[in-house]
Amino acid sequence: MSSQDAPIQGSRPVTPPLISVGSPRSPLSPESLQPPSCRHRDRSPSPMRGYLIPSPLPTRRNRTCSATARASEGPMFTGVCKCFSRSKGHGFITPSDGGKDIFVHISDIEGEYVPVEGDEVSYKVCSIPPKHEKVQAVEVTITHLKPGTKHETWAGRVVSS
């Protein structure tokens, strides 16, 4: 026997709510379906804000003191600038002893000129976290400018060499 077959004995009639349906405090009124004005959310200024990942590359600014000390105590290497993009903020150095190209960040270049392809450079190396399997060039200085090329200073002045 189900509850629909027979009326429940002893049940009381349901009383209507004390608030009329048209009042603003009624849960059935259209105004109650709108979110309160005090709960306004500010939108992110950038649509990519939730998707941006911090850069894993250690720059001079966010490198630890111990990594900087290890790099400065290490040997000095020489190589040739393979490529460097000022707008991208990085480039690569081909070591003079052969081997894989080494990454260089714009913050690790010392001196007044922006390196260009073919410039001879000296540098030290620092391992890149988190696994410390790769290295990047630090304390990079241009030792010889490639002859016959135009070099730009960090201030934007172009000089022919």
DSSP file with accessible surface (Angstrom, degrees, kcal/mol):
  #  RESIDUE AA STRUCTURE BP1 BP2  ACC     N-H-->O    O-->H-N    N-H-->O    O-->H-N    TCO  KAPPA ALPHA  PHI   PSI    X-CA   Y-CA   Z-CA
    1    1 A M              0   0  195      0, 0.0     2,-0.2     0, 0.0     0, 0.0   0.000 360.0 360.0 360.0 125.8    0.0    0.0    0.0
    2    2 A S    >>  -     0   0   54      1,-0.1     4,-0.9     0, 0.0     3,-0.8  -0.487 360.0-111.6 -95.7 168.2    1.5    3.3   -1.0
    3    3 A S  T 34 S+     0   0   96      1,-0.2     5,-0.1     2,-0.2    -1,-0.1   0.710 115.1  60.7 -71.9 -17.8    1.1    6.7    0.5
    4    4 A Q  T 34 S+     0   0  176      1,-0.2    -1,-0.2     3,-0.1     4,-0.0   0.740  95.7  62.1 -80.6 -21.3   -0.9    7.9   -2.5
    5    5 A D  T <4 S+     0   0  115     -3,-0.8    -2,-0.2     1,-0.1    -1,-0.2   0.888 111.2  27.5 -72.5 -39.5   -3.6    5.3   -2.0
    6    6 A A  S  < S-     0   0   34     -4,-0.9    -1,-0.1     3,-0.0     2,-0.1  -0.950  85.5-110.0-127.7 143.4   -4.8    6.4    1.3
    7    7 A P        -     0   0  119      0, 0.0     2,-0.4     0, 0.0    -3,-0.1  -0.403  39.1-108.5 -68.2 147.6   -4.8    9.8    3.0
    8    8 A I    >   -     0   0  118     -5,-0.1     3,-1.0    -2,-0.1     2,-0.3  -0.649  33.8-130.9 -78.1 128.5   -2.5   10.1    6.0
    9    9 A Q  T 3  S+     0   0  187     -2,-0.4     3,-0.1     1,-0.2    -1,-0.0  -0.575  85.7  20.8 -83.0 141.4   -4.4   10.3    9.1
   10   10 A G  T 3  S+     0   0   82      1,-0.3    -1,-0.2    -2,-0.3     2,-0.2   0.531  85.5 140.7  84.3   5.8   -3.6   13.0   11.5
   11   11 A S    <   -     0   0   82     -3,-1.0    -1,-0.3     1,-0.0     0, 0.0  -0.568  43.8-136.8 -80.8 147.0   -2.0   15.3    9.0
   12   12 A R        -     0   0  221     -2,-0.2     2,-0.1    -3,-0.1     3,-0.0  -0.723  24.2 -99.5-100.1 153.9   -2.6   19.0    9.2
   13   13 A P        -     0   0  118      0, 0.0     2,-0.4     0, 0.0    -1,-0.1  -0.387  42.3-107.0 -68.7 147.8   -3.4   21.3    6.4
   14   14 A V        -     0   0  140     -2,-0.1     0, 0.0     1,-0.0     0, 0.0  -0.619  31.7-137.1 -77.2 129.9   -0.5   23.3    5.1
   15   15 A T        -     0   0  118     -2,-0.4     3,-0.1     1,-0.1    -1,-0.0  -0.664  20.4-115.1 -87.8 141.2   -0.8   27.0    6.1
   16   16 A P        -     0   0  106      0, 0.0    -1,-0.1     0, 0.0     4,-0.1  -0.349  41.7 -89.1 -69.1 156.7    0.1   29.6    3.5
   17   17 A P        -     0   0  107      0, 0.0     4,-0.1     0, 0.0     9,-0.0  -0.309  28.0-127.8 -65.2 152.1    3.1   31.9    4.1
   18   18 A L  S    S+     0   0  180     -3,-0.1     2,-0.4     2,-0.1     0, 0.0   0.762  91.5  76.6 -72.5 -23.5    2.4   35.1    6.0
   19   19 A I  S    S-     0   0   69      6,-0.1     2,-0.1     1,-0.1     0, 0.0  -0.722  87.8-121.4 -91.0 134.4    4.1   37.1    3.3
   20   20 A S    >   -     0   0   81     -2,-0.4     3,-1.4     1,-0.1     6,-0.2  -0.361  22.5-113.1 -73.5 157.8    2.1   37.7    0.2
   21   21 A V  T 3  S+     0   0   92      1,-0.3    -1,-0.1    -4,-0.1     5,-0.1   0.830 113.2  54.6 -62.5 -29.9    3.6   36.5   -3.2
   22   22 A G  T 3  S+     0   0   69      7,-0.1    -1,-0.3     3,-0.1    -2,-0.0   0.594  83.3 105.6 -82.8  -9.5    4.0   40.1   -4.5
   23   23 A S  S X  S-     0   0   26     -3,-1.4     3,-1.5     1,-0.1     6,-0.2  -0.402  78.0-122.3 -75.1 151.3    6.1   41.4   -1.6
   24   24 A P  T 3  S+     0   0   98      0, 0.0    -1,-0.1     0, 0.0     5,-0.1   0.746 109.7  56.8 -67.0 -18.5    9.8   41.9   -2.2
   25   25 A R  T 3  S+     0   0  209     -5,-0.1    -6,-0.1     3,-0.0    -4,-0.1   0.541  81.5 108.9 -90.2  -3.8   10.7   39.6    0.7
   26   26 A S  S X  S-     0   0    6     -3,-1.5     3,-1.4    -6,-0.2     6,-0.3  -0.484  70.6-136.9 -73.2 137.7    8.8   36.6   -0.8
   27   27 A P  T 3  S+     0   0  102      0, 0.0    -1,-0.1     0, 0.0    -6,-0.1   0.698 104.2  55.5 -67.8 -13.0   11.0   33.8   -2.1
   28   28 A L  T 3  S+     0   0  132     -5,-0.1    -7,-0.1    -7,-0.1    -3,-0.0   0.494  83.0 106.1 -97.2  -2.5    8.7   33.7   -5.2
   29   29 A S  S X> S-     0   0    2     -3,-1.4     3,-0.8    -6,-0.2     4,-0.5  -0.453  76.8-124.0 -78.6 150.0    9.0   37.3   -6.2
   30   30 A P  G >4 S+     0   0   91      0, 0.0     3,-1.0     0, 0.0     4,-0.4   0.832 108.7  61.9 -61.7 -30.3   11.1   38.2   -9.3
   31   31 A E  G >4 S+     0   0  116      1,-0.2     3,-0.9     2,-0.2    -6,-0.0   0.829  96.3  59.0 -66.7 -30.0   13.3   40.6   -7.3
   32   32 A S  G <4 S+     0   0   53     -3,-0.8    -1,-0.2    -6,-0.3    -4,-0.0   0.713  96.6  62.4 -73.9 -15.9   14.5   37.8   -5.0
   33   33 A L  G << S+     0   0  136     -3,-1.0    -1,-0.2    -4,-0.5    -2,-0.2   0.630  88.3  84.9 -83.3 -14.1   15.9   36.0   -8.1
   34   34 A Q  S <  S-     0   0  140     -3,-0.9     3,-0.1    -4,-0.4     0, 0.0  -0.657  89.0-109.7 -85.7 142.4   18.3   38.8   -8.8
   35   35 A P        -     0   0   97      0, 0.0    -1,-0.1     0, 0.0    -2,-0.1  -0.405  43.8 -95.2 -67.6 147.8   21.7   38.8   -7.0
   36   36 A P    >   -     0   0   65      0, 0.0     3,-1.4     0, 0.0    -4,-0.0  -0.323  27.8-123.8 -62.1 148.9   22.0   41.6   -4.5
   37   37 A S  G >  S+     0   0  120      1,-0.3     3,-0.8     2,-0.1     0, 0.0   0.760 107.4  64.9 -68.1 -23.2   23.8   44.7   -5.8
   38   38 A C  G 3  S+     0   0  114      1,-0.2    -1,-0.3     2,-0.0     0, 0.0   0.649  89.0  69.2 -76.0 -10.2   26.4   44.6   -3.0
   39   39 A R  G <   +     0   0  186     -3,-1.4    -1,-0.2     2,-0.1     2,-0.2   0.003  67.7 148.3 -98.8  33.5   27.8   41.3   -4.4
   40   40 A H    <   -     0   0  149     -3,-0.8     2,-0.4     1,-0.1    -3,-0.0  -0.460  37.1-145.3 -70.7 132.2   29.2   42.8   -7.6
   41   41 A R        -     0   0  163     -2,-0.2     2,-0.3     0, 0.0    -2,-0.1  -0.840   8.6-130.6-100.5 135.0   32.4   41.1   -8.8
   42   42 A D        -     0   0  145     -2,-0.4     2,-0.2     1,-0.0     0, 0.0  -0.649  25.9-128.9 -79.3 137.0   35.2   42.9  -10.4
   43   43 A R        -     0   0  188     -2,-0.3    -1,-0.0     1,-0.1     0, 0.0  -0.562  26.8 -99.0 -84.7 152.2   36.3   41.4  -13.7
   44   44 A S        -     0   0   53     -2,-0.2    -1,-0.1     1,-0.1     5,-0.0  -0.421  24.2-133.5 -66.4 140.3   39.9   40.6  -14.4
   45   45 A P  S    S+     0   0  118      0, 0.0    -1,-0.1     0, 0.0    -2,-0.0   0.795  93.5  47.6 -67.8 -24.4   41.7   43.2  -16.5
   46   46 A S  S >  S-     0   0   45      1,-0.1     3,-1.5     0, 0.0     4,-0.2  -0.959  71.2-147.6-119.1 133.5   43.2   40.5  -18.7
   47   47 A P  T 3  S+     0   0  119      0, 0.0     3,-0.3     0, 0.0    -1,-0.1   0.743 103.0  53.4 -68.8 -17.9   41.2   37.5  -20.1
   48   48 A M  T >> S+     0   0  101      1,-0.2     3,-1.6     2,-0.1     4,-1.0   0.363  75.5 108.7 -95.3   7.5   44.4   35.4  -19.8
   49   49 A R  G X4 S+     0   0  162     -3,-1.5     3,-0.5     1,-0.3    -1,-0.2   0.876  79.7  45.8 -56.0 -41.6   44.9   36.2  -16.1
   50   50 A G  G 34 S+     0   0   75     -3,-0.3    -1,-0.3    -4,-0.2    -2,-0.1   0.642 114.2  50.1 -77.1 -10.9   43.9   32.7  -14.9
   51   51 A Y  G <4 S+     0   0  174     -3,-1.6     2,-0.2    -4,-0.1    -1,-0.2   0.532  80.0 110.6-105.4  -9.0   46.1   31.0  -17.6
   52   52 A L    <<  -     0   0  122     -4,-1.0    -3,-0.0    -3,-0.5     0, 0.0  -0.497  50.5-158.7 -74.1 135.5   49.4   32.8  -17.2
   53   53 A I        -     0   0  147     -2,-0.2    -2,-0.1     1,-0.0    -3,-0.0  -0.922  24.8-109.2-112.1 135.9   52.2   30.7  -15.7
   54   54 A P        -     0   0  114      0, 0.0    -1,-0.0     0, 0.0     0, 0.0  -0.319  43.4 -97.5 -63.6 147.2   55.2   32.3  -14.1
   55   55 A S        -     0   0   79      1,-0.1     0, 0.0     2,-0.1     0, 0.0  -0.432  23.8-153.3 -67.4 132.0   58.4   32.0  -16.1
   56   56 A P        +     0   0  103      0, 0.0    -1,-0.1     0, 0.0     0, 0.0   0.559  64.2 106.9 -80.6  -6.7   60.6   29.1  -15.0
   57   57 A L  S    S-     0   0   53     71,-0.1     2,-0.6     1,-0.1     5,-0.1  -0.597  71.2-131.9 -78.8 125.4   63.8   30.9  -16.2
   58   58 A P        -     0   0   12      0, 0.0     2,-0.2     0, 0.0    47,-0.1  -0.644  27.4-170.5 -78.3 118.4   65.9   32.2  -13.4
   59   59 A T     >  -     0   0   24     -2,-0.6     4,-1.1     1,-0.1     3,-0.3  -0.499  42.0 -96.2 -95.9 174.1   66.9   35.8  -14.2
   60   60 A R  T  4 S+     0   0  114      1,-0.2     3,-0.4     2,-0.2    -1,-0.1   0.883 124.3  56.0 -58.9 -33.8   69.4   37.8  -12.3
   61   61 A R  T  4 S+     0   0  234      1,-0.2    -1,-0.2     0, 0.0     0, 0.0   0.883 117.2  29.7 -68.7 -40.1   66.5   39.3  -10.3
   62   62 A N  T  4 S+     0   0   97     -3,-0.3     2,-0.2    -5,-0.1    -1,-0.2   0.312  89.7 116.3-108.8  11.1   65.0   36.0   -9.0
   63   63 A R  S  < S-     0   0   28     -4,-1.1     2,-0.0    -3,-0.4    -3,-0.0  -0.565  70.1-111.0 -76.2 143.5   68.2   33.9   -8.9
   64   64 A T     >  -     0   0   81     -2,-0.2     4,-2.1     1,-0.1     5,-0.2  -0.307  19.5-117.8 -72.8 157.9   69.1   32.7   -5.4
   65   65 A C  H  > S+     0   0  117      1,-0.2     4,-2.4     2,-0.2     5,-0.2   0.882 114.7  53.4 -62.5 -38.3   72.2   34.1   -3.7
   66   66 A S  H  > S+     0   0   66      2,-0.2     4,-2.5     1,-0.2    -1,-0.2   0.899 108.3  49.1 -67.1 -38.2   73.8   30.6   -3.5
   67   67 A A  H  > S+     0   0   10      2,-0.2     4,-2.2     1,-0.2    -1,-0.2   0.906 112.0  49.3 -66.7 -39.1   73.3   30.0   -7.3
   68   68 A T  H  X S+     0   0   57     -4,-2.1     4,-2.4     2,-0.2    -2,-0.2   0.914 111.5  49.1 -65.1 -41.6   74.9   33.4   -8.0
   69   69 A A  H  X S+     0   0   42     -4,-2.4     4,-1.7     2,-0.2    -2,-0.2   0.920 110.9  49.6 -65.3 -42.8   77.8   32.6   -5.7
   70   70 A R  H  X S+     0   0  133     -4,-2.5     4,-0.8     1,-0.2    -1,-0.2   0.907 112.6  48.3 -62.4 -40.0   78.4   29.2   -7.4
   71   71 A A  H >< S+     0   0    4     -4,-2.2     3,-0.7     1,-0.2    54,-0.2   0.915 110.4  49.9 -67.9 -41.7   78.3   30.8  -10.8
   72   72 A S  H 3< S+     0   0   49     -4,-2.4    -1,-0.2     1,-0.2    -2,-0.2   0.803 110.8  50.3 -70.6 -26.4   80.7   33.6   -9.9
   73   73 A E  H 3< S+     0   0  158     -4,-1.7    -1,-0.2    -5,-0.2    -2,-0.2   0.647  97.1  93.1 -81.9 -15.1   83.2   31.1   -8.4
   74   74 A G  S << S-     0   0   27     -4,-0.8    -3,-0.1    -3,-0.7    52,-0.0  -0.123  87.0 -80.1 -75.9 173.1   83.1   28.9  -11.5
   75   75 A P        -     0   0   87      0, 0.0     2,-0.4     0, 0.0    50,-0.4  -0.285  41.4-113.8 -73.0 158.5   85.4   29.0  -14.5
   76   76 A M        -     0   0  100     48,-0.1     2,-0.3    46,-0.0    48,-0.2  -0.775  33.1-165.5 -93.0 134.3   85.1   31.5  -17.4
   77   77 A F  E     -A  123   0A  66     46,-3.6    46,-2.5    -2,-0.4     2,-0.3  -0.787   7.1-143.5-114.9 162.9   84.1   30.1  -20.8
   78   78 A T  E     +A  122   0A  75     -2,-0.3    18,-2.3    44,-0.2    19,-0.4  -0.896  29.6 139.5-124.7 157.2   84.2   31.7  -24.3
   79   79 A G  E     -AB 121  95A   4     42,-2.2    42,-2.7    -2,-0.3     2,-0.4  -0.952  44.6 -91.8-171.5-172.7   81.9   31.3  -27.2
   80   80 A V  E     -AB 120  94A  62     14,-2.5    14,-3.2    -2,-0.3     2,-0.4  -0.966  38.8-110.8-122.8 137.7   80.2   33.1  -30.1
   81   81 A C  E     - B   0  93A   5     38,-2.9    37,-2.6    -2,-0.4    12,-0.2  -0.527  29.7-174.7 -68.3 117.7   76.7   34.7  -30.0
   82   82 A K  E     -     0   0A 105     10,-2.2     2,-0.3    -2,-0.4    11,-0.2   0.900  66.3 -25.0 -79.9 -47.0   74.6   32.5  -32.2
   83   83 A C  E     - B   0  92A  56      9,-1.5     9,-2.4    33,-0.1    -1,-0.4  -0.970  56.1-172.4-161.3 153.9   71.5   34.7  -31.9
   84   84 A F  E     - B   0  91A  30     -2,-0.3     2,-0.6     7,-0.3     7,-0.3  -0.925   6.8-162.0-154.0 130.8   70.0   37.3  -29.6
   85   85 A S  E  >> - B   0  90A  35      5,-2.5     4,-1.9    -2,-0.3     5,-1.1  -0.953   3.7-167.8-116.5 113.3   66.6   39.0  -29.7
   86   86 A R  T  45S+     0   0   90     -2,-0.6    -1,-0.2     1,-0.2    20,-0.1   0.884  91.0  52.7 -65.2 -37.5   66.3   42.2  -27.6
   87   87 A S  T  45S+     0   0  116      1,-0.2    -1,-0.2     2,-0.1    -2,-0.0   0.873 114.8  40.6 -68.9 -35.3   62.5   42.2  -28.0
   88   88 A K  T  45S-     0   0  153      2,-0.2    -1,-0.2    18,-0.0    -2,-0.2   0.734 106.3-130.8 -82.5 -25.7   62.2   38.6  -26.8
   89   89 A G  T  <5S+     0   0   10     -4,-1.9    17,-2.5     1,-0.2     2,-0.3   0.664  70.9  67.6  87.6  17.9   64.8   39.1  -24.1
   90   90 A H  E   < +BC  85 105A  61     -5,-1.1    -5,-2.5    15,-0.2     2,-0.3  -0.971  45.8 168.6-157.9 171.3   67.0   36.1  -24.7
   91   91 A G  E     -BC  84 104A   2     13,-2.1    13,-2.4    -2,-0.3     2,-0.3  -0.903  29.1 -99.7-164.6-167.5   69.4   34.4  -27.1
   92   92 A F  E     -BC  83 103A  77     -9,-2.4   -10,-2.2    -2,-0.3    -9,-1.5  -0.972  16.2-151.6-136.5 147.8   71.9   31.6  -27.4
   93   93 A I  E     -BC  81 102A   3      9,-2.5     9,-2.9    -2,-0.3   -12,-0.2  -0.960  12.3-142.3-118.0 134.6   75.7   31.2  -27.3
   94   94 A T  E     -B   80   0A  51    -14,-3.2   -14,-2.5    -2,-0.4     7,-0.1  -0.871  28.2-126.5 -93.9 117.8   77.7   28.6  -29.2
   95   95 A P  E >   -B   79   0A   9      0, 0.0     3,-1.3     0, 0.0   -16,-0.3  -0.336   6.8-133.1 -64.2 145.5   80.5   27.4  -26.9
   96   96 A S  T 3  S+     0   0   81    -18,-2.3   -17,-0.1     1,-0.3     3,-0.1   0.755 106.3  57.5 -71.5 -22.3   84.0   27.6  -28.5
   97   97 A D  T 3  S-     0   0  125    -19,-0.4    -1,-0.3     1,-0.3     2,-0.1   0.357 116.5-112.9 -86.7   6.5   84.8   24.1  -27.2
   98   98 A G    <   +     0   0   38     -3,-1.3    -1,-0.3     1,-0.1     2,-0.2  -0.336  66.0 112.4  86.8-176.5   81.8   22.6  -29.1
   99   99 A G  S    S-     0   0   68     -3,-0.1    -1,-0.1    -2,-0.1     3,-0.1  -0.479  70.4 -26.3 104.3-177.3   78.7   21.2  -27.4
  100  100 A K  S    S-     0   0  180     -2,-0.2    -7,-0.1     1,-0.1    -2,-0.0  -0.356  72.1 -96.2 -73.5 151.1   75.1   22.3  -27.1
  101  101 A D        -     0   0   58     -7,-0.1     2,-0.5     1,-0.1    -7,-0.2  -0.328  38.6-133.1 -63.8 149.2   74.1   25.9  -27.4
  102  102 A I  E     -C   93   0A  17     -9,-2.9    -9,-2.5    -3,-0.1    34,-0.2  -0.901  12.6-124.5-113.9 132.0   73.7   27.8  -24.1
  103  103 A F  E     -Cd  92 136A  26     32,-0.8    34,-3.3    -2,-0.5     2,-0.4  -0.430  24.8-168.2 -70.2 142.5   70.7   30.0  -23.2
  104  104 A V  E     -Cd  91 137A   4    -13,-2.4   -13,-2.1    32,-0.2     2,-0.3  -0.998   9.2-147.1-135.5 131.3   71.4   33.6  -22.2
  105  105 A H  E >   -C   90   0A  39     32,-0.6     3,-1.9    -2,-0.4   -15,-0.2  -0.698  25.1-118.4 -94.6 151.6   68.8   35.9  -20.6
  106  106 A I  G >  S+     0   0   50    -17,-2.5     3,-1.3    -2,-0.3   -16,-0.1   0.819 111.6  61.7 -60.0 -29.5   68.9   39.7  -21.3
  107  107 A S  G 3  S+     0   0   36    -18,-0.3    -1,-0.3     1,-0.3   -17,-0.1   0.667  98.2  58.2 -74.1 -13.2   69.4   40.4  -17.6
  108  108 A D  G <  S+     0   0    1     -3,-1.9    32,-2.5    29,-0.1     2,-0.5   0.361  80.8 103.1 -98.4   6.7   72.7   38.5  -17.6
  109  109 A I  E <   -e  140   0A  16     -3,-1.3     2,-0.3    -4,-0.2    32,-0.2  -0.783  52.8-166.5 -94.3 126.7   74.4   40.6  -20.3
  110  110 A E  E     +e  141   0A  71     30,-3.5    32,-0.5    -2,-0.5     2,-0.2  -0.841  43.8  49.8-111.6 149.6   77.0   43.1  -19.1
  111  111 A G  S    S-     0   0   60     -2,-0.3    43,-0.1    30,-0.1    -2,-0.0  -0.544  90.4 -77.3 113.4 178.2   78.5   45.9  -21.0
  112  112 A E  S    S+     0   0  108     -2,-0.2    42,-1.5    41,-0.1     2,-0.3   0.613  98.4  75.6 -95.4  -9.9   77.1   48.7  -23.2
  113  113 A Y  B    S-G  153   0B  53     40,-0.2    40,-0.2    -3,-0.2    29,-0.1  -0.787  74.3-125.9-108.6 148.5   76.2   46.8  -26.4
  114  114 A V        -     0   0    8     38,-3.0    38,-0.4    -2,-0.3    -2,-0.1  -0.726  41.6-113.8 -81.8 126.9   73.4   44.4  -27.3
  115  115 A P        -     0   0    7      0, 0.0     2,-0.3     0, 0.0   -29,-0.1  -0.351  34.4-168.3 -65.9 145.8   75.0   41.2  -28.6
  116  116 A V    >   -     0   0   42    -33,-0.1     3,-2.0   -31,-0.0   -35,-0.2  -0.844  39.8 -68.0-125.4 167.3   74.5   40.3  -32.3
  117  117 A E  T 3  S+     0   0  134     -2,-0.3   -35,-0.2     1,-0.3     3,-0.1  -0.293 120.0  23.7 -57.8 128.9   75.3   37.2  -34.2
  118  118 A G  T 3  S+     0   0   24    -37,-2.6    -1,-0.3     1,-0.3     2,-0.2   0.275  83.6 135.6  99.5 -11.0   79.0   36.5  -34.5
  119  119 A D    <   -     0   0    0     -3,-2.0   -38,-2.9   -38,-0.2     2,-0.4  -0.496  55.3-126.4 -69.5 137.9   80.2   38.5  -31.5
  120  120 A E  E     -AF  80 144A  96     24,-2.3    23,-2.4   -40,-0.2    24,-1.6  -0.731  36.4-177.9 -85.2 133.3   82.7   36.8  -29.3
  121  121 A V  E     -AF  79 142A   2    -42,-2.7   -42,-2.2    -2,-0.4     2,-0.4  -0.894  23.8-146.7-130.6 156.9   81.7   36.6  -25.7
  122  122 A S  E     +AF  78 141A  14     19,-2.6    19,-2.5    -2,-0.3     2,-0.3  -0.949  32.0 157.7-118.5 148.7   83.0   35.3  -22.4
  123  123 A Y  E     -A   77   0A   3    -46,-2.5   -46,-3.6    -2,-0.4     2,-0.3  -0.974  34.5-130.2-159.7 165.9   80.6   33.9  -19.8
  124  124 A K  E     - F   0 138A  33     14,-2.7    14,-3.1    -2,-0.3     2,-0.3  -0.776  31.1-122.2-116.3 166.6   80.1   31.8  -16.7
  125  125 A V  E     - F   0 137A  42    -50,-0.4     2,-0.3    -2,-0.3    12,-0.2  -0.851  20.8-174.1-117.8 152.1   77.4   29.1  -16.3
  126  126 A C  E     - F   0 136A  10     10,-2.2    10,-2.7    -2,-0.3     2,-0.1  -0.995  30.0-113.8-139.5 137.4   74.7   28.6  -13.8
  127  127 A S  E     - F   0 135A  36     -2,-0.3     8,-0.3     8,-0.2   -56,-0.1  -0.412  26.4-127.8 -73.9 151.3   72.3   25.5  -13.6
  128  128 A I  E  >  - F   0 134A  28      6,-2.8     4,-1.3    -2,-0.1     6,-0.5  -0.860  37.8-106.7-101.7 122.5   68.6   26.0  -14.4
  129  129 A P  T  4 S+     0   0   53      0, 0.0     5,-0.0     0, 0.0     2,-0.0  -0.323  84.2  45.3 -70.7 165.7   66.2   24.7  -11.8
  130  130 A P  T  4 S+     0   0  115      0, 0.0     0, 0.0     0, 0.0     0, 0.0  -0.982 133.3  11.8 -89.4 -21.3   64.1   22.7  -11.0
  131  131 A K  T  4 S-     0   0  153     -3,-0.2    -4,-0.0    -2,-0.0    -3,-0.0   0.621  84.6-140.6 -92.8 -13.9   66.2   19.6  -12.1
  132  132 A H     <  +     0   0   98     -4,-1.3    -5,-0.1     1,-0.1     3,-0.0   0.816  65.0 123.4  57.8  33.5   69.5   21.5  -12.6
  133  133 A E        +     0   0  152     -5,-0.4     2,-0.2    -6,-0.1    -1,-0.1   0.751  64.1  50.8 -90.9 -28.8   70.2   19.4  -15.8
  134  134 A K  E    S- F   0 128A 153     -6,-0.5    -6,-2.8   -32,-0.0     2,-0.3  -0.701  72.9-146.2-107.3 162.4   70.6   22.4  -18.1
  135  135 A V  E     - F   0 127A  63     -8,-0.3   -32,-0.8    -2,-0.2     2,-0.3  -0.864   4.2-156.9-125.8 159.5   72.7   25.5  -17.8
  136  136 A Q  E     -dF 103 126A   0    -10,-2.7   -10,-2.2    -2,-0.3     2,-0.3  -0.950  28.4-105.2-131.1 154.9   72.4   29.1  -18.8
  137  137 A A  E     +dF 104 125A   0    -34,-3.3   -32,-0.6    -2,-0.3     2,-0.3  -0.605  38.9 180.0 -80.9 136.8   75.1   31.7  -19.4
  138  138 A V  E     + F   0 124A   3    -14,-3.1   -14,-2.7    -2,-0.3   -30,-0.1  -0.892  60.1  27.4-130.5 162.8   75.6   34.4  -16.7
  139  139 A E  E    S-     0   0A  52     -2,-0.3     2,-0.4   -16,-0.2    -1,-0.2   0.920  80.1-176.1  51.2  49.7   77.9   37.4  -16.4
  140  140 A V  E     +e  109   0A   2    -32,-2.5   -30,-3.5    -3,-0.2     2,-0.4  -0.645   7.6 177.6 -82.9 125.4   78.1   37.6  -20.2
  141  141 A T  E     -eF 110 122A  46    -19,-2.5   -19,-2.6    -2,-0.4     2,-0.6  -0.985  31.1-121.9-127.0 143.0   80.5   40.2  -21.6
  142  142 A I  E     + F   0 121A  39    -32,-0.5   -21,-0.3    -2,-0.4     3,-0.2  -0.719  27.6 179.1 -82.9 121.3   81.3   40.9  -25.3
  143  143 A T  E    S+     0   0A  66    -23,-2.4     2,-0.4    -2,-0.6   -22,-0.2   0.818  71.0  16.1 -92.4 -36.3   85.0   40.4  -25.8
  144  144 A H  E    S- F   0 120A 116    -24,-1.6   -24,-2.3     3,-0.0    -1,-0.3  -0.971  72.7-137.1-140.4 126.2   85.2   41.2  -29.6
  145  145 A L        -     0   0   59     -2,-0.4   -26,-0.1   -26,-0.2   -27,-0.0  -0.572  35.8-104.8 -77.0 140.9   82.5   42.9  -31.7
  146  146 A K    >   -     0   0   84     -2,-0.2     3,-1.1   -30,-0.1    15,-0.2  -0.505  42.8-117.4 -66.5 124.2   82.0   41.2  -35.1
  147  147 A P  T 3  S+     0   0  109      0, 0.0     3,-0.1     0, 0.0    -1,-0.1  -0.328  92.0  23.7 -66.4 145.7   83.6   43.5  -37.6
  148  148 A G  T 3  S+     0   0   73     13,-1.2     2,-0.3     1,-0.3    -2,-0.1   0.561  98.0 109.9  81.4   9.1   81.5   45.1  -40.3
  149  149 A T    <   -     0   0   36     -3,-1.1    12,-1.9   -33,-0.0     2,-0.5  -0.822  69.1-116.9-115.0 156.8   78.2   44.9  -38.3
  150  150 A K  E     -H  160   0C 148     -2,-0.3     2,-0.4    10,-0.2    10,-0.2  -0.788  29.6-158.9 -90.5 132.1   76.1   47.6  -36.7
  151  151 A H  E     -H  159   0C   1      8,-3.5     8,-3.6    -2,-0.5     2,-0.4  -0.915   4.3-145.9-114.6 141.2   75.8   47.4  -32.9
  152  152 A E  E     -H  158   0C  76    -38,-0.4   -38,-3.0    -2,-0.4     6,-0.2  -0.844  11.1-137.7-105.2 137.1   73.1   48.9  -30.8
  153  153 A T  B >   -G  113   0B   5      4,-2.8     3,-1.6    -2,-0.4   -40,-0.2  -0.471  30.8-107.3 -83.0 165.7   73.7   50.2  -27.3
  154  154 A W  T 3  S+     0   0   71    -42,-1.5    -1,-0.1     1,-0.3   -41,-0.1   0.787 122.2  59.9 -64.4 -24.2   71.2   49.6  -24.6
  155  155 A A  T 3  S-     0   0   99    -43,-0.3    -1,-0.3     2,-0.1   -42,-0.1   0.616 123.0-106.1 -78.4 -11.8   70.2   53.2  -24.8
  156  156 A G  S <  S+     0   0   36     -3,-1.6     2,-0.3     1,-0.3    -2,-0.1   0.402  73.0 138.9 104.7  -1.8   69.3   52.7  -28.5
  157  157 A R        -     0   0  149     -5,-0.0    -4,-2.8     1,-0.0     2,-0.5  -0.595  46.2-137.9 -78.2 135.7   72.2   54.4  -30.2
  158  158 A V  E     -H  152   0C  91     -2,-0.3     2,-0.4    -6,-0.2    -6,-0.2  -0.831  21.1-174.1-100.2 130.6   73.5   52.5  -33.3
  159  159 A V  E     -H  151   0C  39     -8,-3.6    -8,-3.5    -2,-0.5     2,-0.4  -0.977  17.7-137.6-125.7 134.1   77.3   52.3  -33.8
  160  160 A S  E      H  150   0C  91     -2,-0.4   -10,-0.2   -10,-0.2    -2,-0.0  -0.738 360.0 360.0 -89.3 138.6   79.2   50.8  -36.8
  161  161 A S              0   0   66    -12,-1.9   -13,-1.2    -2,-0.4   -15,-0.0  -0.781 360.0 360.0-114.7 360.0   82.1   48.7  -36.0
